[in-house]
Amino acid sequence: MEECDSNCESCATKETCTDPRKEMNEQLAAVSLRMARVKHKIMVASGKGGVGKSTVTVNLARALQSRGYRVGVLDADITGPSVAKLLGVESARLTGGPEGIEPVDSKGLKVISMAFALSGTDSAVVWRGPMKMAAIKQFMSDVNWGDLDFLIIDLPPGTSDEPLSVVQLLPDLSGAVIVTTPQEVALLDSRKAVNMVKSMKVPLLGIVENMSGLRCPHCGEILEIFKTGGGKRAAEELGVPFLGAIPLDPEVAPLGDSGVAFVEKETAAKESFVKVVNGILDELEKTQKAG
């Protein structure tokens, strides 16, 4: 029987080791082994829900893929997974292989989500924190991600268990992107998300302002439905990069509902998103040089 090198009671009595520290170390080692083959790991976060964080995630993944990068998407929103729907693979189910759980393929993107393990699209995941954390850990340690240039991690909104778990499991995170909308209530929560990332010593790649004005299709005037410029002001106040603003675009919702990223079409949102992607790549380069 294998004994651990700690002084737990089970080892002292020569029984099989049940020290949770040993199990945790083994799990972390498994995560490290898988994630060592991923060059850049980026988490996309927000202080509150409804700001379009998952939409930014899947479009960032598609935009990077279109530039020739090998990309995976990990949906860490265990109780509210939406990445599968946005990528058009909500009917897929998880399968096993010789190298572990196989990620779902979405036109070349490797995707993992709790949605693939549910019996139906309306099934609810009613789990406490430890079970959600265990699922995220398994998504990293047991999934056959292979070699990737980018793994984009879509976090649930807020500053609670899931971001902490991701940071604990991935001490070499490349950075975080914060998504907000221009109105004050969203900016208030986005500031909390920024401070969360700073407190965890994760490189902050910048803030994205989503739903930033609507261009009138008739006269071209910008209609400030949720106001504009709040994300940029917040970035300046907090001393973090502002990656760009994505306008409200009537084409985004129907495209997302049909599983198509807006960067796959010639949309107004795509034109603005190019700046966001360039900003993220620039910030990654800066953090690499600084490191």
Backbone as CSV, one residue per row, in Angstrom:
resi,resn,N_x,N_y,N_z,CA_x,CA_y,CA_z,C_x,C_y,C_z
1,MET,0.831,-1.192,0.000,0.000,0.000,0.000,0.870,1.248,0.000
2,GLU,0.514,2.187,-0.845,1.316,3.398,-0.955,1.045,4.331,0.216
3,GLU,2.111,4.881,0.750,1.979,5.838,1.830,2.387,7.211,1.326
4,CYS,1.750,8.250,1.873,2.145,9.590,1.476,3.252,10.075,2.397
5,ASP,3.856,11.226,2.042,4.979,11.726,2.809,4.560,12.722,3.877
6,SER,3.235,12.814,4.142,2.775,13.702,5.207,2.613,12.903,6.492
7,ASN,2.253,13.575,7.564,2.127,12.917,8.861,0.677,12.650,9.214
8,CYS,-0.131,12.312,8.202,-1.543,12.072,8.494,-1.720,10.759,9.244
9,GLU,-2.838,10.641,9.920,-3.086,9.500,10.791,-3.113,8.189,10.024
10,SER,-3.658,8.213,8.807,-3.779,6.966,8.056,-2.417,6.371,7.741
11,CYS,-1.431,7.244,7.423,-0.094,6.737,7.141,0.574,6.242,8.426
12,ALA,0.295,6.916,9.506,0.893,6.508,10.777,0.424,5.123,11.182
13,THR,-0.782,4.744,10.748,-1.306,3.422,11.087,-1.118,2.428,9.949
14,LYS,-0.310,2.837,8.915,0.037,1.962,7.790,-1.164,1.571,6.953
15,GLU,-2.200,2.387,6.959,-3.355,2.129,6.111,-3.207,2.897,4.805
16,THR,-4.096,2.620,3.864,-4.069,3.354,2.604,-4.270,4.842,2.876
17,CYS,-3.449,5.662,2.265,-3.480,7.088,2.566,-4.767,7.738,2.069
18,THR,-5.424,8.468,2.943,-6.631,9.205,2.580,-6.455,10.699,2.835
19,ASP,-5.216,11.139,2.962,-4.951,12.551,3.213,-5.458,13.376,2.035
20,PRO,-6.396,14.311,2.250,-6.916,15.109,1.134,-5.844,15.942,0.455
21,ARG,-4.765,16.248,1.178,-3.683,17.015,0.570,-3.009,16.229,-0.542
22,LYS,-2.873,14.934,-0.355,-2.258,14.087,-1.373,-3.148,14.019,-2.619
23,GLU,-4.450,13.863,-2.396,-5.386,13.822,-3.524,-5.376,15.140,-4.284
24,MET,-5.344,16.256,-3.560,-5.311,17.568,-4.198,-4.046,17.733,-5.032
25,ASN,-2.911,17.291,-4.490,-1.653,17.397,-5.235,-1.702,16.581,-6.521
26,GLU,-2.321,15.418,-6.459,-2.439,14.580,-7.650,-3.323,15.247,-8.708
27,GLN,-4.411,15.880,-8.245,-5.304,16.559,-9.173,-4.615,17.758,-9.816
28,LEU,-3.888,18.510,-9.005,-3.167,19.667,-9.538,-2.107,19.225,-10.539
29,ALA,-1.481,18.090,-10.266,-0.470,17.568,-11.188,-1.108,17.178,-12.523
30,ALA,-2.313,16.606,-12.454,-3.018,16.219,-13.683,-3.417,17.449,-14.492
31,VAL,-3.883,18.509,-13.797,-4.221,19.756,-14.468,-2.974,20.352,-15.117
32,SER,-1.896,20.376,-14.360,-0.649,20.958,-14.859,-0.161,20.236,-16.104
33,LEU,-0.298,18.917,-16.118,0.149,18.117,-17.260,-0.643,18.463,-18.518
34,ARG,-1.960,18.577,-18.381,-2.794,18.930,-19.531,-2.531,20.359,-19.991
35,MET,-2.537,21.275,-19.028,-2.468,22.693,-19.354,-1.076,23.137,-19.813
36,ALA,-0.070,22.302,-19.593,1.277,22.632,-20.067,1.326,22.687,-21.588
37,ARG,0.353,22.070,-22.244,0.314,22.047,-23.718,-0.490,23.217,-24.294
38,VAL,-0.954,24.101,-23.400,-1.708,25.285,-23.826,-0.827,26.514,-23.624
39,LYS,-0.570,27.249,-24.682,0.359,28.379,-24.593,-0.227,29.548,-23.813
40,HIS,-1.441,29.970,-24.179,-2.071,31.114,-23.519,-3.414,30.699,-22.943
41,LYS,-3.621,31.021,-21.678,-4.894,30.730,-21.011,-5.492,32.059,-20.550
42,ILE,-6.634,32.410,-21.113,-7.263,33.707,-20.852,-8.650,33.491,-20.266
43,MET,-8.948,34.142,-19.142,-10.305,34.057,-18.606,-11.053,35.344,-18.911
44,VAL,-12.328,35.181,-19.284,-13.201,36.303,-19.597,-14.205,36.426,-18.460
45,ALA,-14.215,37.585,-17.812,-15.011,37.758,-16.600,-15.875,39.002,-16.684
46,SER,-16.834,39.086,-15.769,-17.670,40.277,-15.648,-18.154,40.376,-14.212
47,GLY,-18.467,41.591,-13.800,-18.955,41.773,-12.445,-20.407,41.382,-12.289
48,LYS,-21.173,41.422,-13.377,-22.593,41.074,-13.334,-22.984,40.356,-14.605
49,GLY,-24.144,39.735,-14.575,-24.628,39.025,-15.743,-25.303,39.949,-16.738
50,GLY,-25.521,39.444,-17.937,-26.259,40.181,-18.943,-25.466,41.205,-19.718
51,VAL,-24.135,41.169,-19.604,-23.315,42.160,-20.308,-22.734,41.613,-21.613
52,GLY,-23.022,40.356,-21.934,-22.524,39.781,-23.183,-21.164,39.131,-23.068
53,LYS,-20.826,38.674,-21.874,-19.511,38.065,-21.635,-19.301,36.806,-22.475
54,SER,-20.307,35.937,-22.517,-20.170,34.704,-23.300,-20.096,34.994,-24.790
55,THR,-20.821,36.020,-25.237,-20.742,36.427,-26.643,-19.339,36.912,-26.978
56,VAL,-18.746,37.693,-26.078,-17.366,38.137,-26.281,-16.430,36.930,-26.305
57,THR,-16.660,35.962,-25.427,-15.811,34.767,-25.359,-15.788,34.026,-26.686
58,VAL,-16.973,33.692,-27.210,-17.007,32.867,-28.422,-16.507,33.643,-29.633
59,ASN,-16.743,34.946,-29.660,-16.250,35.729,-30.791,-14.738,35.922,-30.719
60,LEU,-14.208,36.046,-29.507,-12.754,36.091,-29.356,-12.132,34.786,-29.841
61,ALA,-12.750,33.671,-29.467,-12.240,32.368,-29.902,-12.278,32.237,-31.423
62,ARG,-13.402,32.613,-32.037,-13.519,32.524,-33.492,-12.541,33.474,-34.191
63,ALA,-12.376,34.676,-33.630,-11.468,35.642,-34.248,-10.027,35.132,-34.208
64,LEU,-9.629,34.556,-33.093,-8.279,34.000,-32.981,-8.106,32.813,-33.920
65,GLN,-9.136,31.993,-34.014,-9.089,30.840,-34.919,-8.923,31.296,-36.365
66,SER,-9.609,32.387,-36.733,-9.529,32.871,-38.112,-8.137,33.386,-38.449
67,ARG,-7.345,33.679,-37.409,-5.975,34.144,-37.631,-4.969,32.997,-37.615
68,GLY,-5.481,31.786,-37.579,-4.615,30.621,-37.693,-4.199,29.992,-36.376
69,TYR,-4.743,30.464,-35.268,-4.388,29.898,-33.971,-5.233,28.659,-33.667
70,ARG,-4.666,27.762,-32.883,-5.401,26.601,-32.375,-6.068,27.028,-31.070
71,VAL,-7.399,26.905,-31.008,-8.146,27.517,-29.917,-9.119,26.529,-29.277
72,GLY,-9.227,26.616,-27.954,-10.228,25.872,-27.205,-11.049,26.827,-26.361
73,VAL,-12.268,26.424,-26.033,-13.150,27.223,-25.176,-13.629,26.350,-24.026
74,LEU,-13.385,26.815,-22.804,-13.841,26.113,-21.607,-14.938,26.945,-20.968
75,ASP,-16.142,26.394,-20.941,-17.285,27.074,-20.334,-17.300,26.742,-18.849
76,ALA,-16.823,27.685,-18.032,-16.742,27.460,-16.586,-18.005,27.913,-15.858
77,ASP,-19.023,28.330,-16.606,-20.306,28.679,-15.991,-21.115,27.394,-15.877
78,ILE,-20.934,26.693,-14.774,-21.495,25.353,-14.617,-23.022,25.366,-14.559
79,THR,-23.596,26.335,-13.860,-25.048,26.346,-13.698,-25.777,27.121,-14.794
80,GLY,-25.053,27.901,-15.575,-25.687,28.654,-16.656,-24.891,28.596,-17.927
81,PRO,-24.591,27.407,-18.436,-23.743,27.296,-19.638,-24.464,27.800,-20.883
82,SER,-23.805,28.680,-21.630,-24.418,29.208,-22.855,-23.492,29.126,-24.058
83,VAL,-22.237,28.761,-23.831,-21.261,28.696,-24.915,-21.682,27.698,-25.989
84,ALA,-22.221,26.547,-25.570,-22.620,25.514,-26.535,-23.665,26.039,-27.505
85,LYS,-24.646,26.772,-26.994,-25.697,27.350,-27.841,-25.107,28.374,-28.795
86,LEU,-24.236,29.244,-28.281,-23.662,30.306,-29.096,-22.748,29.768,-30.196
87,LEU,-22.218,28.554,-29.989,-21.345,27.950,-30.991,-22.069,26.900,-31.841
88,GLY,-23.373,26.740,-31.623,-24.151,25.846,-32.453,-23.937,24.376,-32.202
89,VAL,-23.498,24.009,-30.990,-23.235,22.592,-30.693,-23.982,22.143,-29.434
90,GLU,-25.148,22.766,-29.159,-25.850,22.463,-27.912,-26.393,21.039,-27.844
91,SER,-26.519,20.375,-28.999,-27.035,19.003,-28.997,-25.923,17.959,-28.823
92,ALA,-24.678,18.385,-28.786,-23.554,17.442,-28.659,-23.508,16.845,-27.252
93,ARG,-22.893,15.694,-27.135,-22.729,15.039,-25.840,-21.273,14.614,-25.665
94,LEU,-20.849,14.511,-24.423,-19.466,14.150,-24.132,-19.199,12.696,-24.472
95,THR,-18.007,12.438,-24.975,-17.575,11.073,-25.264,-16.175,10.863,-24.690
96,GLY,-15.865,9.635,-24.413,-14.550,9.302,-23.883,-13.658,8.712,-24.954
97,GLY,-12.355,8.840,-24.752,-11.384,8.276,-25.676,-10.167,7.802,-24.909
98,PRO,-9.171,7.281,-25.600,-7.973,6.776,-24.917,-7.206,7.858,-24.165
99,GLU,-7.375,9.122,-24.562,-6.663,10.221,-23.911,-7.536,10.985,-22.927
100,GLY,-8.740,10.472,-22.649,-9.635,11.133,-21.707,-10.925,11.583,-22.363
101,ILE,-11.606,12.546,-21.744,-12.838,13.091,-22.307,-12.499,13.887,-23.567
102,GLU,-13.239,13.643,-24.624,-12.979,14.342,-25.876,-13.793,15.637,-25.941
103,PRO,-13.140,16.767,-26.194,-13.900,18.009,-26.344,-14.747,17.965,-27.596
104,VAL,-15.831,18.703,-27.585,-16.701,18.785,-28.761,-16.049,19.693,-29.796
105,ASP,-16.157,19.311,-31.054,-15.590,20.111,-32.135,-16.658,21.032,-32.718
106,SER,-16.366,22.332,-32.746,-17.249,23.304,-33.365,-16.481,24.016,-34.471
107,LYS,-16.538,23.463,-35.629,-15.846,24.010,-36.808,-14.370,24.294,-36.502
108,GLY,-13.747,23.341,-35.814,-12.324,23.473,-35.521,-12.014,23.951,-34.124
109,LEU,-12.984,24.545,-33.439,-12.780,24.939,-32.040,-13.005,23.729,-31.135
110,LYS,-12.149,23.569,-30.133,-12.363,22.529,-29.131,-13.150,23.147,-27.977
111,VAL,-14.286,22.528,-27.647,-15.212,23.130,-26.685,-15.596,22.133,-25.608
112,ILE,-15.646,22.600,-24.362,-16.148,21.778,-23.264,-17.111,22.627,-22.452
113,SER,-18.242,22.023,-22.077,-19.280,22.738,-21.338,-20.135,21.739,-20.581
114,MET,-20.683,22.183,-19.448,-21.609,21.332,-18.713,-22.845,21.028,-19.552
115,ALA,-23.143,21.876,-20.530,-24.302,21.649,-21.396,-24.220,20.304,-22.095
116,PHE,-23.013,19.811,-22.336,-22.839,18.544,-23.036,-23.122,17.334,-22.135
117,ALA,-23.238,17.572,-20.829,-23.469,16.470,-19.890,-24.907,16.433,-19.380
118,LEU,-25.737,17.372,-19.820,-27.112,17.442,-19.352,-28.043,16.633,-20.246
119,SER,-29.147,16.174,-19.666,-30.092,15.352,-20.430,-30.911,16.169,-21.418
120,GLY,-31.027,17.474,-21.168,-31.775,18.341,-22.068,-31.397,19.792,-21.859
121,THR,-31.794,20.643,-22.789,-31.418,22.056,-22.700,-32.079,22.760,-21.523
122,ASP,-33.187,22.206,-21.004,-33.880,22.835,-19.882,-33.478,22.242,-18.539
123,SER,-32.544,21.290,-18.539,-32.118,20.662,-17.281,-31.351,21.660,-16.420
124,ALA,-31.676,21.681,-15.137,-31.022,22.607,-14.208,-29.887,21.900,-13.466
125,VAL,-28.784,22.620,-13.274,-27.672,22.120,-12.467,-27.793,22.767,-11.090
126,VAL,-28.262,21.996,-10.121,-28.495,22.524,-8.776,-27.385,21.993,-7.877
127,TRP,-26.247,22.641,-7.936,-25.057,22.182,-7.227,-24.533,23.250,-6.277
128,ARG,-23.928,22.780,-5.199,-23.208,23.671,-4.311,-21.794,23.907,-4.859
129,GLY,-21.103,24.855,-4.236,-19.788,25.258,-4.705,-18.788,24.139,-4.937
130,PRO,-18.587,23.228,-3.973,-17.566,22.182,-4.152,-17.786,21.315,-5.393
131,MET,-19.050,21.037,-5.723,-19.324,20.225,-6.909,-18.998,20.998,-8.185
132,LYS,-19.296,22.296,-8.189,-18.950,23.107,-9.355,-17.435,23.178,-9.528
133,MET,-16.734,23.320,-8.417,-15.281,23.395,-8.487,-14.690,22.085,-9.007
134,ALA,-15.274,20.975,-8.574,-14.789,19.667,-9.031,-14.994,19.514,-10.536
135,ALA,-16.113,20.036,-11.053,-16.375,19.943,-12.495,-15.365,20.763,-13.286
136,ILE,-15.071,21.980,-12.817,-14.089,22.819,-13.514,-12.726,22.145,-13.517
137,LYS,-12.379,21.558,-12.387,-11.095,20.856,-12.286,-11.038,19.692,-13.281
138,GLN,-12.153,18.976,-13.390,-12.190,17.845,-14.323,-12.116,18.321,-15.769
139,PHE,-12.732,19.452,-16.068,-12.656,20.002,-17.416,-11.211,20.301,-17.818
140,MET,-10.376,20.582,-16.845,-8.974,20.873,-17.139,-8.097,19.625,-17.116
141,SER,-8.353,18.748,-16.166,-7.451,17.606,-15.976,-7.793,16.388,-16.827
142,ASP,-9.083,16.193,-17.152,-9.513,14.953,-17.806,-9.874,15.120,-19.276
143,VAL,-9.851,16.353,-19.774,-10.229,16.590,-21.170,-8.986,16.578,-22.054
144,ASN,-9.102,15.931,-23.180,-7.994,15.812,-24.122,-7.893,17.084,-24.978
145,TRP,-7.367,18.147,-24.385,-7.255,19.420,-25.095,-6.176,19.387,-26.172
146,GLY,-5.170,18.559,-25.989,-4.082,18.532,-26.961,-3.252,19.804,-26.914
147,ASP,-2.628,20.143,-28.035,-1.803,21.348,-28.122,-2.656,22.519,-28.605
148,LEU,-2.683,23.585,-27.810,-3.466,24.770,-28.151,-2.613,26.024,-28.024
149,ASP,-2.927,27.002,-28.857,-2.319,28.322,-28.702,-3.084,29.145,-27.674
150,PHE,-4.417,28.961,-27.641,-5.260,29.706,-26.712,-6.340,28.807,-26.120
151,LEU,-6.553,28.955,-24.817,-7.728,28.389,-24.164,-8.469,29.573,-23.552
152,ILE,-9.683,29.834,-24.053,-10.492,30.939,-23.572,-11.493,30.376,-22.553
153,ILE,-11.455,30.906,-21.345,-12.280,30.384,-20.250,-13.396,31.379,-19.952
154,ASP,-14.621,30.952,-20.180,-15.789,31.799,-19.928,-16.248,31.583,-18.490
155,LEU,-16.073,32.597,-17.648,-16.447,32.503,-16.244,-17.893,32.935,-16.029
156,PRO,-18.535,32.435,-14.972,-19.844,32.991,-14.615,-19.662,34.398,-14.074
157,PRO,-20.706,35.217,-14.073,-20.558,36.583,-13.546,-20.279,36.586,-12.052
158,GLY,-19.637,37.651,-11.597,-19.376,37.781,-10.170,-17.940,37.503,-9.790
159,THR,-17.690,37.531,-8.494,-16.322,37.412,-7.968,-16.243,36.321,-6.909
160,SER,-16.870,35.187,-7.182,-16.970,34.141,-6.159,-16.094,32.932,-6.466
161,ASP,-16.633,31.748,-6.244,-15.853,30.510,-6.239,-15.127,30.215,-7.545
162,GLU,-15.842,30.344,-8.677,-15.281,29.881,-9.941,-13.999,30.608,-10.341
163,PRO,-13.959,31.947,-10.302,-12.691,32.606,-10.637,-11.553,32.201,-9.712
164,LEU,-11.849,32.058,-8.435,-10.819,31.649,-7.482,-10.285,30.267,-7.820
165,SER,-11.178,29.364,-8.203,-10.748,28.006,-8.551,-9.886,27.999,-9.800
166,VAL,-10.283,28.782,-10.815,-9.511,28.828,-12.052,-8.106,29.349,-11.781
167,VAL,-8.007,30.396,-10.973,-6.693,30.961,-10.659,-5.851,29.976,-9.861
168,GLN,-6.481,29.275,-8.937,-5.753,28.278,-8.147,-5.236,27.145,-9.032
169,LEU,-6.049,26.725,-9.972,-5.673,25.605,-10.842,-4.682,26.019,-11.922
170,LEU,-4.723,27.305,-12.309,-3.866,27.783,-13.398,-3.020,28.955,-12.915
171,PRO,-1.970,28.691,-12.168,-1.129,29.789,-11.671,-0.410,30.554,-12.773
172,ASP,-0.371,29.990,-13.988,0.299,30.654,-15.107,-0.700,31.262,-16.089
173,LEU,-1.857,31.691,-15.593,-2.834,32.340,-16.462,-2.191,33.486,-17.236
174,SER,-2.513,33.569,-18.517,-1.938,34.640,-19.330,-2.591,35.983,-19.039
175,GLY,-3.838,35.964,-18.610,-4.494,37.216,-18.307,-5.997,37.092,-18.251
176,ALA,-6.641,38.222,-17.930,-8.092,38.278,-17.830,-8.621,39.454,-18.626
177,VAL,-9.790,39.248,-19.226,-10.510,40.300,-19.937,-11.808,40.558,-19.183
178,ILE,-12.091,41.819,-18.889,-13.311,42.183,-18.171,-14.295,42.787,-19.161
179,VAL,-15.525,42.275,-19.150,-16.568,42.773,-20.049,-17.590,43.562,-19.239
180,THR,-17.967,44.732,-19.753,-18.970,45.559,-19.099,-19.859,46.199,-20.142
181,THR,-20.928,46.818,-19.687,-21.736,47.689,-20.532,-21.608,49.102,-19.980
182,PRO,-22.022,50.115,-20.718,-21.691,51.491,-20.317,-22.421,52.036,-19.095
183,GLN,-23.601,51.476,-18.730,-24.366,52.097,-17.662,-23.699,51.894,-16.308
184,GLU,-23.987,52.798,-15.376,-23.277,52.851,-14.100,-23.399,51.567,-13.284
185,VAL,-24.574,50.926,-13.310,-24.742,49.723,-12.482,-23.799,48.615,-12.939
186,ALA,-23.559,48.525,-14.255,-22.622,47.524,-14.771,-21.188,47.927,-14.473
187,LEU,-20.904,49.227,-14.592,-19.544,49.705,-14.327,-19.162,49.517,-12.872
188,LEU,-20.128,49.686,-11.969,-19.866,49.472,-10.546,-19.366,48.054,-10.299
189,ASP,-20.061,47.084,-10.921,-19.665,45.688,-10.736,-18.398,45.350,-11.500
190,SER,-18.177,46.003,-12.644,-16.966,45.715,-13.408,-15.723,46.169,-12.644
191,ARG,-15.847,47.264,-11.904,-14.723,47.716,-11.074,-14.371,46.660,-10.032
192,LYS,-15.398,46.002,-9.486,-15.153,44.928,-8.516,-14.422,43.765,-9.186
193,ALA,-14.815,43.454,-10.415,-14.153,42.370,-11.142,-12.693,42.714,-11.420
194,VAL,-12.432,43.979,-11.777,-11.053,44.423,-12.001,-10.240,44.262,-10.723
195,ASN,-10.804,44.707,-9.605,-10.079,44.602,-8.336,-9.877,43.153,-7.913
196,MET,-10.837,42.282,-8.257,-10.666,40.855,-7.983,-9.454,40.307,-8.731
197,VAL,-9.367,40.638,-10.019,-8.255,40.151,-10.845,-6.931,40.677,-10.314
198,LYS,-6.903,41.953,-9.951,-5.672,42.535,-9.408,-5.268,41.850,-8.115
199,SER,-6.248,41.565,-7.253,-5.935,40.944,-5.961,-5.391,39.536,-6.124
200,MET,-5.755,38.878,-7.237,-5.289,37.511,-7.479,-3.991,37.486,-8.294
201,LYS,-3.441,38.675,-8.565,-2.150,38.792,-9.263,-2.187,38.198,-10.668
202,VAL,-3.345,38.306,-11.314,-3.482,37.852,-12.701,-3.312,39.060,-13.617
203,PRO,-2.526,38.955,-14.674,-2.395,40.088,-15.602,-3.747,40.516,-16.147
204,LEU,-4.041,41.804,-16.060,-5.312,42.315,-16.554,-5.104,42.839,-17.967
205,LEU,-5.641,42.130,-18.941,-5.445,42.494,-20.341,-6.265,43.711,-20.728
206,GLY,-7.382,43.946,-20.028,-8.137,45.147,-20.290,-9.638,44.972,-20.161
207,ILE,-10.333,46.084,-20.393,-11.798,46.155,-20.300,-12.391,46.296,-21.696
208,VAL,-13.471,45.571,-21.942,-14.243,45.685,-23.181,-15.601,46.281,-22.827
209,GLU,-15.988,47.341,-23.536,-17.313,47.928,-23.354,-18.243,47.362,-24.418
210,ASN,-19.203,46.567,-23.991,-20.152,45.943,-24.913,-21.459,46.751,-24.943
211,MET,-22.239,46.582,-26.001,-23.530,47.280,-26.165,-23.333,48.792,-26.085
212,SER,-22.314,49.256,-26.775,-21.914,50.659,-26.702,-22.528,51.465,-27.844
213,GLY,-23.770,51.881,-27.661,-24.429,52.695,-28.678,-24.965,51.883,-29.840
214,LEU,-25.949,52.424,-30.507,-26.560,51.786,-31.670,-26.549,52.771,-32.836
215,ARG,-25.947,52.363,-33.938,-25.919,53.220,-35.119,-27.247,53.101,-35.863
216,CYS,-27.917,54.221,-36.025,-29.193,54.220,-36.732,-28.967,53.800,-38.193
217,PRO,-29.681,52.776,-38.663,-29.479,52.316,-40.044,-29.969,53.314,-41.090
218,HIS,-30.738,54.323,-40.672,-31.305,55.279,-41.614,-30.472,56.554,-41.733
219,CYS,-30.060,57.097,-40.574,-29.331,58.373,-40.618,-27.876,58.257,-40.185
220,GLY,-27.511,57.105,-39.597,-26.124,56.908,-39.170,-25.798,57.501,-37.811
221,GLU,-26.758,58.155,-37.173,-26.517,58.736,-35.853,-26.371,57.640,-34.801
222,ILE,-25.462,57.859,-33.827,-25.271,56.902,-32.738,-26.301,57.166,-31.655
223,LEU,-27.138,56.191,-31.375,-28.149,56.295,-30.317,-27.585,55.682,-29.042
224,GLU,-27.453,56.467,-28.000,-26.853,55.993,-26.742,-27.913,55.333,-25.872
225,ILE,-28.277,54.124,-26.241,-29.327,53.398,-25.517,-28.887,53.103,-24.087
226,PHE,-27.669,52.628,-23.915,-27.106,52.389,-22.582,-25.999,53.387,-22.268
227,LYS,-26.008,54.512,-22.937,-24.914,55.480,-22.861,-23.672,54.899,-23.546
228,THR,-22.607,55.671,-23.639,-21.350,55.189,-24.212,-20.188,55.782,-23.435
229,GLY,-19.037,55.147,-23.535,-17.819,55.689,-22.953,-17.554,55.324,-21.519
230,GLY,-18.508,54.658,-20.859,-18.313,54.316,-19.450,-17.168,53.356,-19.225
231,GLY,-17.032,52.373,-20.115,-15.947,51.402,-19.979,-14.585,52.053,-20.109
232,LYS,-14.487,52.998,-21.053,-13.212,53.698,-21.238,-12.874,54.543,-20.019
233,ARG,-13.870,55.238,-19.476,-13.619,56.054,-18.285,-13.211,55.191,-17.104
234,ALA,-13.877,54.043,-16.940,-13.535,53.145,-15.842,-12.107,52.625,-15.991
235,ALA,-11.716,52.295,-17.230,-10.358,51.811,-17.469,-9.331,52.875,-17.107
236,GLU,-9.613,54.126,-17.483,-8.702,55.216,-17.170,-8.601,55.435,-15.667
237,GLU,-9.745,55.387,-14.971,-9.745,55.585,-13.521,-8.985,54.477,-12.794
238,LEU,-9.113,53.247,-13.311,-8.491,52.101,-12.656,-7.067,51.842,-13.146
239,GLY,-6.654,52.574,-14.163,-5.299,52.404,-14.672,-5.077,51.093,-15.400
240,VAL,-6.093,50.657,-16.150,-5.985,49.402,-16.905,-6.261,49.692,-18.379
241,PRO,-5.824,48.826,-19.286,-6.038,49.071,-20.717,-7.518,49.045,-21.091
242,PHE,-7.888,49.909,-22.013,-9.227,49.856,-22.593,-9.095,49.212,-23.968
243,LEU,-9.725,48.064,-24.137,-9.540,47.268,-25.348,-10.428,47.705,-26.507
244,GLY,-11.534,48.371,-26.201,-12.409,48.820,-27.266,-13.869,48.683,-26.911
245,ALA,-14.712,49.265,-27.751,-16.159,49.255,-27.552,-16.829,48.500,-28.692
246,ILE,-17.822,47.696,-28.339,-18.583,46.934,-29.331,-19.996,47.511,-29.371
247,PRO,-20.434,48.003,-30.525,-21.760,48.615,-30.586,-22.878,47.589,-30.531
248,LEU,-24.055,48.058,-30.134,-25.253,47.229,-30.293,-25.469,47.012,-31.779
249,ASP,-25.732,45.780,-32.139,-25.885,45.434,-33.548,-27.076,44.489,-33.665
250,PRO,-28.119,44.866,-34.401,-29.311,44.015,-34.523,-29.015,42.622,-35.054
251,GLU,-27.875,42.440,-35.697,-27.556,41.128,-36.271,-26.972,40.163,-35.240
252,VAL,-26.474,40.680,-34.114,-25.755,39.837,-33.158,-26.661,38.782,-32.537
253,ALA,-27.849,39.174,-32.064,-28.737,38.229,-31.379,-29.193,37.078,-32.264
254,PRO,-29.709,37.337,-33.465,-30.121,36.209,-34.306,-28.953,35.313,-34.721
255,LEU,-27.777,35.905,-34.917,-26.614,35.080,-35.249,-26.259,34.164,-34.074
256,GLY,-26.232,34.726,-32.866,-25.924,33.920,-31.691,-26.934,32.816,-31.471
257,ASP,-28.218,33.122,-31.686,-29.260,32.110,-31.518,-29.100,30.957,-32.509
258,SER,-28.511,31.253,-33.655,-28.317,30.212,-34.679,-26.935,29.569,-34.589
259,GLY,-26.157,29.942,-33.556,-24.861,29.311,-33.351,-23.751,29.863,-34.221
260,VAL,-23.899,31.103,-34.669,-22.894,31.732,-35.528,-22.324,32.951,-34.813
261,ALA,-21.009,33.042,-34.708,-20.364,34.204,-34.100,-20.459,35.391,-35.047
262,PHE,-20.635,36.589,-34.495,-20.802,37.753,-35.374,-19.534,38.078,-36.159
263,VAL,-18.368,37.584,-35.699,-17.137,37.833,-36.455,-17.054,36.971,-37.711
264,GLU,-17.970,36.013,-37.840,-17.998,35.186,-39.046,-18.733,35.869,-40.191
265,LYS,-19.399,36.986,-39.888,-20.148,37.737,-40.895,-19.645,39.174,-40.936
266,GLU,-19.998,39.881,-41.984,-19.601,41.289,-42.079,-20.620,42.138,-41.329
267,THR,-20.393,42.324,-40.055,-21.309,43.065,-39.191,-20.603,44.292,-38.629
268,ALA,-21.413,45.227,-38.127,-20.842,46.407,-37.474,-20.063,46.009,-36.232
269,ALA,-20.555,45.000,-35.527,-19.871,44.533,-34.324,-18.500,43.956,-34.666
270,LYS,-18.413,43.256,-35.806,-17.138,42.674,-36.208,-16.092,43.760,-36.450
271,GLU,-16.488,44.843,-37.100,-15.551,45.925,-37.390,-14.916,46.455,-36.107
272,SER,-15.721,46.618,-35.066,-15.213,47.124,-33.791,-14.423,46.061,-33.036
273,PHE,-14.804,44.802,-33.216,-14.173,43.733,-32.443,-12.736,43.482,-32.884
274,VAL,-12.408,43.827,-34.111,-11.035,43.673,-34.588,-10.074,44.431,-33.663
275,LYS,-10.474,45.635,-33.252,-9.645,46.431,-32.343,-9.479,45.729,-31.005
276,VAL,-10.538,45.103,-30.520,-10.484,44.392,-29.241,-9.476,43.240,-29.311
277,VAL,-9.561,42.458,-30.365,-8.650,41.313,-30.527,-7.205,41.792,-30.643
278,ASN,-6.993,42.814,-31.436,-5.637,43.362,-31.567,-5.113,43.850,-30.219
279,GLY,-5.992,44.494,-29.440,-5.586,44.980,-28.126,-5.195,43.861,-27.191
280,ILE,-5.939,42.762,-27.221,-5.618,41.614,-26.369,-4.266,41.022,-26.756
281,LEU,-4.033,40.861,-28.041,-2.755,40.308,-28.499,-1.594,41.237,-28.154
282,ASP,-1.821,42.537,-28.255,-0.779,43.505,-27.885,-0.455,43.424,-26.398
283,GLU,-1.494,43.334,-25.567,-1.276,43.256,-24.120,-0.593,41.952,-23.729
284,LEU,-0.927,40.871,-24.415,-0.252,39.603,-24.151,1.237,39.706,-24.448
285,GLU,1.549,40.375,-25.561,2.947,40.556,-25.927,3.691,41.384,-24.880
286,LYS,3.026,42.411,-24.361,3.638,43.251,-23.333,3.895,42.459,-22.053
287,THR,2.929,41.653,-21.637,3.104,40.891,-20.403,4.200,39.846,-20.559
288,GLN,4.327,39.275,-21.761,5.392,38.302,-22.005,6.760,38.972,-21.907
289,LYS,6.877,40.150,-22.485,8.154,40.874,-22.428,8.479,41.279,-21.005
290,ALA,7.447,41.721,-20.269,7.661,42.144,-18.891,8.060,40.973,-18.003
291,GLY,7.516,39.771,-18.373,7.834,38.585,-17.581,9.213,38.061,-17.858
